[in-house]
Amino acid sequence: MVVPSRKNVVVVVVVVVVVVVVVVVVVVVVVFLLSLSYLEDQSPHAMHYLEQAVVVVVAVVVVVVVVVVVVVVVVVVTE
């Protein structure tokens, strides 16, 4: 019976988080590109909101990545 060390657990968590972040980014980019041409025909206001939404999503992704990196560094250093 292999007891998972903290390092192994962290590696798994990091991989999962990275995969989730990548999937979210891809989905957001695809939706953004698809809705771009549609919204340009509809209204300029919608475009403004969409740009704000993309900025927020990018900011959240960056924060998540930074937090994950910090946690990994702390765990690896204290291991």
MOCORFEN-V423108 format. One line per field, one symbol per residue. phi: phi as a letter, one per 30 degrees, with the letter a starting at -180 (. if undefined). psi: psi as a letter, one per 30 degrees, with the letter a starting at -180 (. if undefined). burial: # if it has 16 or more other ideal C-beta (glycine too) atoms within 10 Angstrom, else .. A space follows every 10 residues. Layout:
phi = ???
psi = ???
burial = ???
//
This chain:
phi = .cdddddddd edddeddddd dddddddddd dedddedddd ddadddeddd dddddddddd dddeddeddd ddddddddd
psi = jkkkleeeee eeeeeeeeee eeeeeeeeee eeeefeeeee edkfeeeeee eeeeeeeeee eeeeeeeeee eeeeeeef.
burial = .........# ......#... #......... ........#. .......... ......#... #......#.. .#..#....
//
